[in-house]
Amino acid sequence: MKINWKVRFKNPLFVAQLGMSILVPILAYAGLTVQDLTTWKALGDLLLGAFSNPYVLGLVAISVYNAVLDPTTRGLNDSLNVLNREVK
């Protein structure tokens, strides 16, 4: 698996997609929306509950896999163009 993580994390859309790929399956399993998380304690309790549930962890893993997957290449690799790109 060859992925240029520095280039990916420089892209705000990738960071947002990765964050949502973690949060949305947890919210969906709990039957909540983002508007239901009105305190940091509520968010913390939700995340702790999710990480103790193997089913939810599986949903998050699949969602993160889909966010990291580059559909223009075979497997989980980045293209040679992206691998050779420097972070500015």
VOFINU-272743 format. One record per residue: residue number from 1; residue in three letters; chain; x, z, y of N, C-alpha, C, O in turn. Coordinates in Angstrom, 1 decimal. Example, Ala and Ser with C-alpha at 12.3 -4.5 7.8 and 13.67 -1.06 7.14 Angstrom:
# VOFINU-272743
num=1	residu=ALA	chaine=A	n_c1=13.2	n_c3=7.8	n_c2=-5.7	ca_c1=12.3	ca_c3=7.8	ca_c2=-4.5	c_c1=13.2	c_c3=7.8	c_c2=-3.3	o_c1=14.2	o_c3=8.5	o_c2=-3.3
num=2	residu=SER	chaine=A	n_c1=12.8	n_c3=7.1	n_c2=-2.2	ca_c1=13.7	ca_c3=7.1	ca_c2=-1.1	c_c1=12.9	c_c3=7.9	c_c2=0.0	o_c1=13.4	o_c3=8.0	o_c2=1.1
***
This chain:
# VOFINU-272743
num=1	residu=MET	chaine=A	n_c1=0.9	n_c3=0.0	n_c2=-1.2	ca_c1=0.0	ca_c3=0.0	ca_c2=0.0	c_c1=0.9	c_c3=0.0	c_c2=1.2	o_c1=1.6	o_c3=1.0	o_c2=1.5
num=2	residu=LYS	chaine=A	n_c1=0.9	n_c3=-1.1	n_c2=2.0	ca_c1=1.6	ca_c3=-1.2	ca_c2=3.2	c_c1=0.7	c_c3=-1.4	c_c2=4.4	o_c1=0.1	o_c3=-2.4	o_c2=4.5
num=3	residu=ILE	chaine=A	n_c1=0.6	n_c3=-0.3	n_c2=5.2	ca_c1=-0.3	ca_c3=-0.3	ca_c2=6.3	c_c1=0.6	c_c3=0.2	c_c2=7.5	o_c1=1.3	o_c3=1.2	o_c2=7.4
num=4	residu=ASN	chaine=A	n_c1=0.5	n_c3=-0.5	n_c2=8.6	ca_c1=1.1	ca_c3=-0.1	ca_c2=9.9	c_c1=0.2	c_c3=0.9	c_c2=10.6	o_c1=-0.6	o_c3=0.5	o_c2=11.5
num=5	residu=TRP	chaine=A	n_c1=0.3	n_c3=2.1	n_c2=10.2	ca_c1=-0.5	ca_c3=3.2	ca_c2=10.8	c_c1=-0.4	c_c3=3.3	c_c2=12.3	o_c1=-1.3	o_c3=3.6	o_c2=13.0
num=6	residu=LYS	chaine=A	n_c1=0.9	n_c3=3.2	n_c2=12.8	ca_c1=1.1	ca_c3=3.3	ca_c2=14.2	c_c1=0.3	c_c3=2.3	c_c2=15.0	o_c1=-0.3	o_c3=2.6	o_c2=16.1
num=7	residu=VAL	chaine=A	n_c1=0.2	n_c3=1.1	n_c2=14.6	ca_c1=-0.5	ca_c3=0.0	ca_c2=15.3	c_c1=-2.0	c_c3=0.3	c_c2=15.1	o_c1=-2.8	o_c3=0.2	o_c2=16.1
num=8	residu=ARG	chaine=A	n_c1=-2.5	n_c3=0.8	n_c2=14.0	ca_c1=-3.9	ca_c3=1.0	ca_c2=13.8	c_c1=-4.4	c_c3=2.2	c_c2=14.7	o_c1=-5.4	o_c3=2.1	o_c2=15.3
num=9	residu=PHE	chaine=A	n_c1=-3.6	n_c3=3.3	n_c2=14.8	ca_c1=-4.0	ca_c3=4.4	ca_c2=15.5	c_c1=-3.9	c_c3=4.2	c_c2=17.0	o_c1=-4.4	o_c3=5.0	o_c2=17.8
num=10	residu=LYS	chaine=A	n_c1=-3.2	n_c3=3.1	n_c2=17.4	ca_c1=-3.1	ca_c3=2.8	ca_c2=18.8	c_c1=-4.4	c_c3=2.1	c_c2=19.3	o_c1=-4.7	o_c3=2.0	o_c2=20.5
num=11	residu=ASN	chaine=A	n_c1=-5.2	n_c3=1.6	n_c2=18.3	ca_c1=-6.5	ca_c3=0.9	ca_c2=18.6	c_c1=-7.6	c_c3=1.9	c_c2=18.6	o_c1=-7.9	o_c3=2.5	o_c2=17.6
num=12	residu=PRO	chaine=A	n_c1=-8.2	n_c3=2.1	n_c2=19.8	ca_c1=-9.3	ca_c3=3.1	ca_c2=19.9	c_c1=-10.5	c_c3=2.7	c_c2=19.1	o_c1=-11.2	o_c3=3.6	o_c2=18.6
num=13	residu=LEU	chaine=A	n_c1=-10.7	n_c3=1.5	n_c2=18.8	ca_c1=-11.9	ca_c3=1.1	ca_c2=17.9	c_c1=-11.6	c_c3=1.6	c_c2=16.5	o_c1=-12.6	o_c3=2.1	o_c2=15.8
num=14	residu=PHE	chaine=A	n_c1=-10.4	n_c3=1.5	n_c2=16.0	ca_c1=-10.1	ca_c3=2.0	ca_c2=14.7	c_c1=-10.2	c_c3=3.5	c_c2=14.6	o_c1=-10.8	o_c3=4.0	o_c2=13.6
num=15	residu=VAL	chaine=A	n_c1=-9.8	n_c3=4.2	n_c2=15.6	ca_c1=-9.9	ca_c3=5.6	ca_c2=15.6	c_c1=-11.3	c_c3=6.1	c_c2=15.6	o_c1=-11.7	o_c3=7.0	o_c2=14.9
num=16	residu=ALA	chaine=A	n_c1=-12.2	n_c3=5.4	n_c2=16.4	ca_c1=-13.6	ca_c3=5.7	ca_c2=16.5	c_c1=-14.2	c_c3=5.4	c_c2=15.1	o_c1=-15.1	o_c3=6.2	o_c2=14.6
num=17	residu=GLN	chaine=A	n_c1=-13.9	n_c3=4.3	n_c2=14.5	ca_c1=-14.5	ca_c3=3.9	ca_c2=13.2	c_c1=-14.1	c_c3=4.9	c_c2=12.2	o_c1=-14.9	o_c3=5.3	o_c2=11.3
num=18	residu=LEU	chaine=A	n_c1=-12.8	n_c3=5.3	n_c2=12.2	ca_c1=-12.4	ca_c3=6.3	ca_c2=11.2	c_c1=-13.1	c_c3=7.7	c_c2=11.4	o_c1=-13.5	o_c3=8.3	o_c2=10.4
num=19	residu=GLY	chaine=A	n_c1=-13.2	n_c3=8.1	n_c2=12.6	ca_c1=-14.0	ca_c3=9.3	ca_c2=12.9	c_c1=-15.4	c_c3=9.3	c_c2=12.5	o_c1=-15.9	o_c3=10.2	o_c2=11.9
num=20	residu=MET	chaine=A	n_c1=-16.1	n_c3=8.2	n_c2=12.8	ca_c1=-17.5	ca_c3=8.0	ca_c2=12.4	c_c1=-17.6	c_c3=7.9	c_c2=10.9	o_c1=-18.6	o_c3=8.3	o_c2=10.3
num=21	residu=SER	chaine=A	n_c1=-16.6	n_c3=7.3	n_c2=10.2	ca_c1=-16.7	ca_c3=7.2	ca_c2=8.7	c_c1=-16.6	c_c3=8.5	c_c2=8.1	o_c1=-16.9	o_c3=8.7	o_c2=6.9
num=22	residu=ILE	chaine=A	n_c1=-16.0	n_c3=9.5	n_c2=8.8	ca_c1=-16.0	ca_c3=10.9	ca_c2=8.2	c_c1=-17.3	c_c3=11.6	c_c2=8.6	o_c1=-17.9	o_c3=12.3	o_c2=7.8
num=23	residu=LEU	chaine=A	n_c1=-17.7	n_c3=11.5	n_c2=9.9	ca_c1=-18.8	ca_c3=12.3	ca_c2=10.4	c_c1=-20.2	c_c3=11.8	c_c2=9.9	o_c1=-21.0	o_c3=12.6	o_c2=9.5
num=24	residu=VAL	chaine=A	n_c1=-20.4	n_c3=10.5	n_c2=9.9	ca_c1=-21.7	ca_c3=10.0	ca_c2=9.6	c_c1=-22.2	c_c3=10.3	c_c2=8.1	o_c1=-23.4	o_c3=10.7	o_c2=8.0
num=25	residu=PRO	chaine=A	n_c1=-21.4	n_c3=10.2	n_c2=7.1	ca_c1=-21.9	ca_c3=10.5	ca_c2=5.8	c_c1=-22.2	c_c3=12.0	c_c2=5.7	o_c1=-23.2	o_c3=12.4	o_c2=5.0
num=26	residu=ILE	chaine=A	n_c1=-21.5	n_c3=12.9	n_c2=6.4	ca_c1=-21.7	ca_c3=14.3	ca_c2=6.3	c_c1=-23.1	c_c3=14.6	c_c2=7.0	o_c1=-23.9	o_c3=15.4	o_c2=6.5
num=27	residu=LEU	chaine=A	n_c1=-23.3	n_c3=14.0	n_c2=8.2	ca_c1=-24.5	ca_c3=14.2	ca_c2=8.9	c_c1=-25.7	c_c3=13.7	c_c2=8.1	o_c1=-26.8	o_c3=14.3	o_c2=8.0
num=28	residu=ALA	chaine=A	n_c1=-25.6	n_c3=12.5	n_c2=7.5	ca_c1=-26.7	ca_c3=11.9	ca_c2=6.7	c_c1=-27.0	c_c3=12.8	c_c2=5.5	o_c1=-28.2	o_c3=13.0	o_c2=5.2
num=29	residu=TYR	chaine=A	n_c1=-26.0	n_c3=13.3	n_c2=4.8	ca_c1=-26.3	ca_c3=14.2	ca_c2=3.6	c_c1=-27.0	c_c3=15.4	c_c2=4.1	o_c1=-27.9	o_c3=15.9	o_c2=3.4
num=30	residu=ALA	chaine=A	n_c1=-26.6	n_c3=16.0	n_c2=5.2	ca_c1=-27.2	ca_c3=17.2	ca_c2=5.7	c_c1=-28.6	c_c3=16.9	c_c2=6.4	o_c1=-29.3	o_c3=17.9	o_c2=6.7
num=31	residu=GLY	chaine=A	n_c1=-28.9	n_c3=15.7	n_c2=6.6	ca_c1=-30.2	ca_c3=15.3	ca_c2=7.2	c_c1=-30.2	c_c3=15.6	c_c2=8.7	o_c1=-31.2	o_c3=16.0	o_c2=9.3
num=32	residu=LEU	chaine=A	n_c1=-29.0	n_c3=15.5	n_c2=9.4	ca_c1=-28.9	ca_c3=15.9	ca_c2=10.8	c_c1=-28.6	c_c3=14.6	c_c2=11.6	o_c1=-28.2	o_c3=13.6	o_c2=11.0
num=33	residu=THR	chaine=A	n_c1=-28.7	n_c3=14.8	n_c2=12.9	ca_c1=-28.2	ca_c3=13.7	ca_c2=13.8	c_c1=-27.1	c_c3=14.4	c_c2=14.7	o_c1=-26.9	o_c3=15.6	o_c2=14.7
num=34	residu=VAL	chaine=A	n_c1=-26.4	n_c3=13.6	n_c2=15.5	ca_c1=-25.4	ca_c3=14.1	ca_c2=16.4	c_c1=-26.0	c_c3=15.1	c_c2=17.4	o_c1=-25.4	o_c3=16.0	o_c2=17.8
num=35	residu=GLN	chaine=A	n_c1=-27.3	n_c3=14.8	n_c2=17.8	ca_c1=-28.0	ca_c3=15.7	ca_c2=18.7	c_c1=-28.2	c_c3=17.1	c_c2=18.2	o_c1=-28.4	o_c3=18.1	o_c2=18.9
num=36	residu=ASP	chaine=A	n_c1=-28.2	n_c3=17.3	n_c2=16.8	ca_c1=-28.4	ca_c3=18.6	ca_c2=16.2	c_c1=-27.1	c_c3=19.5	c_c2=16.3	o_c1=-27.2	o_c3=20.7	o_c2=16.1
num=37	residu=LEU	chaine=A	n_c1=-26.0	n_c3=18.9	n_c2=16.6	ca_c1=-24.7	ca_c3=19.6	ca_c2=16.7	c_c1=-24.5	c_c3=20.1	c_c2=18.2	o_c1=-23.9	o_c3=19.4	o_c2=18.9
num=38	residu=THR	chaine=A	n_c1=-25.1	n_c3=21.2	n_c2=18.5	ca_c1=-25.0	ca_c3=21.7	ca_c2=19.9	c_c1=-24.0	c_c3=22.7	c_c2=20.2	o_c1=-23.7	o_c3=23.0	o_c2=21.3
num=39	residu=THR	chaine=A	n_c1=-23.3	n_c3=23.2	n_c2=19.1	ca_c1=-22.2	ca_c3=24.2	ca_c2=19.3	c_c1=-21.1	c_c3=23.8	c_c2=18.4	o_c1=-21.2	o_c3=23.1	o_c2=17.4
num=40	residu=TRP	chaine=A	n_c1=-19.9	n_c3=24.3	n_c2=18.8	ca_c1=-18.7	ca_c3=24.1	ca_c2=17.9	c_c1=-18.9	c_c3=24.8	c_c2=16.6	o_c1=-18.4	o_c3=24.4	o_c2=15.6
num=41	residu=LYS	chaine=A	n_c1=-19.6	n_c3=26.0	n_c2=16.6	ca_c1=-19.8	ca_c3=26.7	ca_c2=15.4	c_c1=-20.6	c_c3=25.9	c_c2=14.4	o_c1=-20.4	o_c3=25.9	o_c2=13.2
num=42	residu=ALA	chaine=A	n_c1=-21.7	n_c3=25.2	n_c2=14.9	ca_c1=-22.5	ca_c3=24.4	ca_c2=14.1	c_c1=-21.7	c_c3=23.3	c_c2=13.5	o_c1=-21.9	o_c3=23.0	o_c2=12.3
num=43	residu=LEU	chaine=A	n_c1=-20.9	n_c3=22.6	n_c2=14.3	ca_c1=-20.0	ca_c3=21.6	ca_c2=13.7	c_c1=-19.1	c_c3=22.1	c_c2=12.7	o_c1=-18.9	o_c3=21.5	o_c2=11.6
num=44	residu=GLY	chaine=A	n_c1=-18.4	n_c3=23.3	n_c2=13.0	ca_c1=-17.5	ca_c3=23.9	ca_c2=12.0	c_c1=-18.2	c_c3=24.2	c_c2=10.7	o_c1=-17.7	o_c3=24.0	o_c2=9.6
num=45	residu=ASP	chaine=A	n_c1=-19.4	n_c3=24.8	n_c2=10.8	ca_c1=-20.1	ca_c3=25.2	ca_c2=9.6	c_c1=-20.5	c_c3=23.9	c_c2=8.8	o_c1=-20.4	o_c3=24.0	o_c2=7.5
num=46	residu=LEU	chaine=A	n_c1=-20.9	n_c3=22.9	n_c2=9.5	ca_c1=-21.3	ca_c3=21.6	ca_c2=8.8	c_c1=-20.0	c_c3=21.1	c_c2=8.0	o_c1=-20.2	o_c3=20.6	o_c2=6.9
num=47	residu=LEU	chaine=A	n_c1=-18.9	n_c3=21.0	n_c2=8.7	ca_c1=-17.7	ca_c3=20.5	ca_c2=8.1	c_c1=-17.2	c_c3=21.3	c_c2=6.9	o_c1=-16.8	o_c3=20.8	o_c2=5.9
num=48	residu=LEU	chaine=A	n_c1=-17.3	n_c3=22.7	n_c2=7.1	ca_c1=-16.9	ca_c3=23.5	ca_c2=5.9	c_c1=-17.8	c_c3=23.4	c_c2=4.7	o_c1=-17.3	o_c3=23.3	o_c2=3.6
num=49	residu=GLY	chaine=A	n_c1=-19.1	n_c3=23.2	n_c2=5.0	ca_c1=-20.0	ca_c3=23.0	ca_c2=3.9	c_c1=-19.8	c_c3=21.7	c_c2=3.2	o_c1=-19.9	o_c3=21.6	o_c2=2.0
num=50	residu=ALA	chaine=A	n_c1=-19.5	n_c3=20.7	n_c2=4.0	ca_c1=-19.2	ca_c3=19.3	ca_c2=3.5	c_c1=-18.0	c_c3=19.3	c_c2=2.6	o_c1=-18.0	o_c3=18.7	o_c2=1.6
num=51	residu=PHE	chaine=A	n_c1=-16.9	n_c3=20.0	n_c2=3.0	ca_c1=-15.7	ca_c3=19.9	ca_c2=2.3	c_c1=-15.7	c_c3=20.8	c_c2=1.0	o_c1=-14.8	o_c3=20.8	o_c2=0.3
num=52	residu=SER	chaine=A	n_c1=-16.8	n_c3=21.5	n_c2=0.9	ca_c1=-16.9	ca_c3=22.3	ca_c2=-0.4	c_c1=-17.9	c_c3=21.6	c_c2=-1.3	o_c1=-18.2	o_c3=22.1	o_c2=-2.4
num=53	residu=ASN	chaine=A	n_c1=-18.3	n_c3=20.4	n_c2=-1.0	ca_c1=-19.3	ca_c3=19.7	ca_c2=-1.8	c_c1=-18.6	c_c3=18.4	c_c2=-2.3	o_c1=-18.3	o_c3=17.5	o_c2=-1.5
num=54	residu=PRO	chaine=A	n_c1=-18.4	n_c3=18.3	n_c2=-3.6	ca_c1=-17.7	ca_c3=17.1	ca_c2=-4.1	c_c1=-18.4	c_c3=15.8	c_c2=-3.9	o_c1=-17.8	o_c3=14.7	o_c2=-3.7
num=55	residu=TYR	chaine=A	n_c1=-19.8	n_c3=15.8	n_c2=-3.9	ca_c1=-20.5	ca_c3=14.6	ca_c2=-3.6	c_c1=-20.3	c_c3=14.1	c_c2=-2.2	o_c1=-20.1	o_c3=12.9	o_c2=-2.0
num=56	residu=VAL	chaine=A	n_c1=-20.3	n_c3=15.0	n_c2=-1.3	ca_c1=-20.1	ca_c3=14.6	ca_c2=0.1	c_c1=-18.7	c_c3=14.1	c_c2=0.3	o_c1=-18.4	o_c3=13.1	o_c2=1.0
num=57	residu=LEU	chaine=A	n_c1=-17.7	n_c3=14.7	n_c2=-0.3	ca_c1=-16.3	ca_c3=14.3	ca_c2=-0.2	c_c1=-16.2	c_c3=12.9	c_c2=-0.8	o_c1=-15.4	o_c3=12.1	o_c2=-0.3
num=58	residu=GLY	chaine=A	n_c1=-16.9	n_c3=12.6	n_c2=-1.9	ca_c1=-16.9	ca_c3=11.2	ca_c2=-2.4	c_c1=-17.5	c_c3=10.2	c_c2=-1.4	o_c1=-16.9	o_c3=9.1	o_c2=-1.3
num=59	residu=LEU	chaine=A	n_c1=-18.6	n_c3=10.6	n_c2=-0.8	ca_c1=-19.2	ca_c3=9.7	ca_c2=0.2	c_c1=-18.2	c_c3=9.4	c_c2=1.4	o_c1=-18.1	o_c3=8.3	o_c2=1.8
num=60	residu=VAL	chaine=A	n_c1=-17.5	n_c3=10.5	n_c2=1.8	ca_c1=-16.6	ca_c3=10.4	ca_c2=2.9	c_c1=-15.4	c_c3=9.5	c_c2=2.5	o_c1=-14.9	o_c3=8.6	o_c2=3.2
num=61	residu=ALA	chaine=A	n_c1=-14.9	n_c3=9.7	n_c2=1.3	ca_c1=-13.8	ca_c3=8.9	ca_c2=0.7	c_c1=-14.1	c_c3=7.4	c_c2=0.7	o_c1=-13.3	o_c3=6.6	o_c2=1.1
num=62	residu=ILE	chaine=A	n_c1=-15.3	n_c3=7.1	n_c2=0.2	ca_c1=-15.7	ca_c3=5.7	ca_c2=0.2	c_c1=-15.8	c_c3=5.1	c_c2=1.6	o_c1=-15.4	o_c3=4.0	o_c2=1.9
num=63	residu=SER	chaine=A	n_c1=-16.3	n_c3=5.9	n_c2=2.5	ca_c1=-16.5	ca_c3=5.5	ca_c2=3.9	c_c1=-15.2	c_c3=5.2	c_c2=4.6	o_c1=-15.0	o_c3=4.3	o_c2=5.3
num=64	residu=VAL	chaine=A	n_c1=-14.2	n_c3=6.2	n_c2=4.4	ca_c1=-12.9	ca_c3=6.0	ca_c2=4.9	c_c1=-12.2	c_c3=4.8	c_c2=4.3	o_c1=-11.5	o_c3=4.1	o_c2=5.0
num=65	residu=TYR	chaine=A	n_c1=-12.3	n_c3=4.6	n_c2=3.0	ca_c1=-11.7	ca_c3=3.4	ca_c2=2.4	c_c1=-12.2	c_c3=2.2	c_c2=3.0	o_c1=-11.4	o_c3=1.3	o_c2=3.3
num=66	residu=ASN	chaine=A	n_c1=-13.5	n_c3=2.1	n_c2=3.3	ca_c1=-14.1	ca_c3=0.9	ca_c2=3.9	c_c1=-13.6	c_c3=0.7	c_c2=5.3	o_c1=-13.4	o_c3=-0.4	o_c2=5.8
num=67	residu=ALA	chaine=A	n_c1=-13.3	n_c3=1.8	n_c2=6.0	ca_c1=-12.8	ca_c3=1.7	ca_c2=7.4	c_c1=-11.3	c_c3=1.3	c_c2=7.4	o_c1=-10.9	o_c3=0.6	o_c2=8.3
num=68	residu=VAL	chaine=A	n_c1=-10.5	n_c3=1.7	n_c2=6.4	ca_c1=-9.1	ca_c3=1.3	ca_c2=6.4	c_c1=-8.9	c_c3=-0.1	c_c2=5.8	o_c1=-7.9	o_c3=-0.7	o_c2=6.1
num=69	residu=LEU	chaine=A	n_c1=-9.8	n_c3=-0.5	n_c2=5.0	ca_c1=-9.7	ca_c3=-1.8	ca_c2=4.3	c_c1=-9.6	c_c3=-3.0	c_c2=5.3	o_c1=-10.5	o_c3=-3.0	o_c2=6.2
num=70	residu=ASP	chaine=A	n_c1=-8.6	n_c3=-3.8	n_c2=5.2	ca_c1=-8.5	ca_c3=-5.0	ca_c2=6.0	c_c1=-9.1	c_c3=-6.2	c_c2=5.2	o_c1=-8.4	o_c3=-6.6	o_c2=4.2
num=71	residu=PRO	chaine=A	n_c1=-10.2	n_c3=-6.7	n_c2=5.6	ca_c1=-10.8	ca_c3=-7.8	ca_c2=4.8	c_c1=-10.1	c_c3=-9.1	c_c2=4.8	o_c1=-10.4	o_c3=-10.0	o_c2=4.0
num=72	residu=THR	chaine=A	n_c1=-9.1	n_c3=-9.2	n_c2=5.7	ca_c1=-8.3	ca_c3=-10.5	ca_c2=5.8	c_c1=-7.1	c_c3=-10.6	c_c2=4.9	o_c1=-6.5	o_c3=-11.6	o_c2=4.8
num=73	residu=THR	chaine=A	n_c1=-6.9	n_c3=-9.5	n_c2=4.1	ca_c1=-5.7	ca_c3=-9.4	ca_c2=3.2	c_c1=-6.2	c_c3=-9.0	c_c2=1.9	o_c1=-7.3	o_c3=-8.4	o_c2=1.7
num=74	residu=ARG	chaine=A	n_c1=-5.4	n_c3=-9.2	n_c2=0.9	ca_c1=-5.7	ca_c3=-8.7	ca_c2=-0.5	c_c1=-5.2	c_c3=-7.3	c_c2=-0.7	o_c1=-4.1	o_c3=-6.9	o_c2=-0.2
num=75	residu=GLY	chaine=A	n_c1=-6.1	n_c3=-6.5	n_c2=-1.2	ca_c1=-5.8	ca_c3=-5.0	ca_c2=-1.5	c_c1=-5.9	c_c3=-4.2	c_c2=-0.2	o_c1=-6.6	o_c3=-4.6	o_c2=0.7
num=76	residu=LEU	chaine=A	n_c1=-5.1	n_c3=-3.2	n_c2=-0.1	ca_c1=-5.1	ca_c3=-2.3	ca_c2=1.1	c_c1=-3.9	c_c3=-2.6	c_c2=2.0	o_c1=-3.5	o_c3=-1.7	o_c2=2.8
num=77	residu=ASN	chaine=A	n_c1=-3.3	n_c3=-3.8	n_c2=1.9	ca_c1=-2.2	ca_c3=-4.1	ca_c2=2.8	c_c1=-2.6	c_c3=-4.7	c_c2=4.1	o_c1=-3.7	o_c3=-5.3	o_c2=4.2
num=78	residu=ASP	chaine=A	n_c1=-1.8	n_c3=-4.5	n_c2=5.1	ca_c1=-1.9	ca_c3=-5.2	ca_c2=6.3	c_c1=-1.2	c_c3=-6.6	c_c2=6.2	o_c1=-0.4	o_c3=-6.7	o_c2=5.3
num=79	residu=SER	chaine=A	n_c1=-1.5	n_c3=-7.5	n_c2=7.1	ca_c1=-0.9	ca_c3=-8.8	ca_c2=7.0	c_c1=0.6	c_c3=-8.6	c_c2=7.5	o_c1=0.9	o_c3=-7.6	o_c2=8.2
num=80	residu=LEU	chaine=A	n_c1=1.4	n_c3=-9.6	n_c2=7.2	ca_c1=2.8	ca_c3=-9.5	ca_c2=7.6	c_c1=2.9	c_c3=-9.5	c_c2=9.1	o_c1=3.8	o_c3=-8.8	o_c2=9.7
num=81	residu=ASN	chaine=A	n_c1=2.0	n_c3=-10.1	n_c2=9.8	ca_c1=2.0	ca_c3=-10.1	ca_c2=11.3	c_c1=1.8	c_c3=-8.7	c_c2=11.8	o_c1=2.5	o_c3=-8.3	o_c2=12.7
num=82	residu=VAL	chaine=A	n_c1=0.9	n_c3=-8.0	n_c2=11.2	ca_c1=0.6	ca_c3=-6.6	ca_c2=11.7	c_c1=1.8	c_c3=-5.7	c_c2=11.2	o_c1=2.2	o_c3=-4.8	o_c2=12.0
num=83	residu=LEU	chaine=A	n_c1=2.3	n_c3=-5.9	n_c2=10.0	ca_c1=3.4	ca_c3=-5.0	ca_c2=9.5	c_c1=4.6	c_c3=-5.1	c_c2=10.4	o_c1=5.3	o_c3=-4.1	o_c2=10.5
num=84	residu=ASN	chaine=A	n_c1=4.9	n_c3=-6.3	n_c2=10.9	ca_c1=6.1	ca_c3=-6.5	ca_c2=11.7	c_c1=5.8	c_c3=-6.2	c_c2=13.2	o_c1=6.8	o_c3=-6.3	o_c2=14.0
num=85	residu=ARG	chaine=A	n_c1=4.6	n_c3=-5.9	n_c2=13.6	ca_c1=4.3	ca_c3=-5.6	ca_c2=15.0	c_c1=4.9	c_c3=-4.2	c_c2=15.4	o_c1=4.8	o_c3=-3.3	o_c2=14.7
num=86	residu=GLU	chaine=A	n_c1=5.4	n_c3=-4.2	n_c2=16.6	ca_c1=5.9	ca_c3=-2.9	ca_c2=17.2	c_c1=4.9	c_c3=-2.3	c_c2=18.0	o_c1=4.1	o_c3=-2.9	o_c2=18.7
num=87	residu=VAL	chaine=A	n_c1=4.9	n_c3=-1.0	n_c2=18.0	ca_c1=4.0	ca_c3=-0.2	ca_c2=18.9	c_c1=4.6	c_c3=-0.1	c_c2=20.3	o_c1=5.8	o_c3=0.3	o_c2=20.4
num=88	residu=LYS	chaine=A	n_c1=3.8	n_c3=-0.4	n_c2=21.3	ca_c1=4.3	ca_c3=-0.4	ca_c2=22.7	c_c1=3.7	c_c3=0.8	c_c2=23.4	o_c1=4.1	o_c3=1.0	o_c2=24.6
***
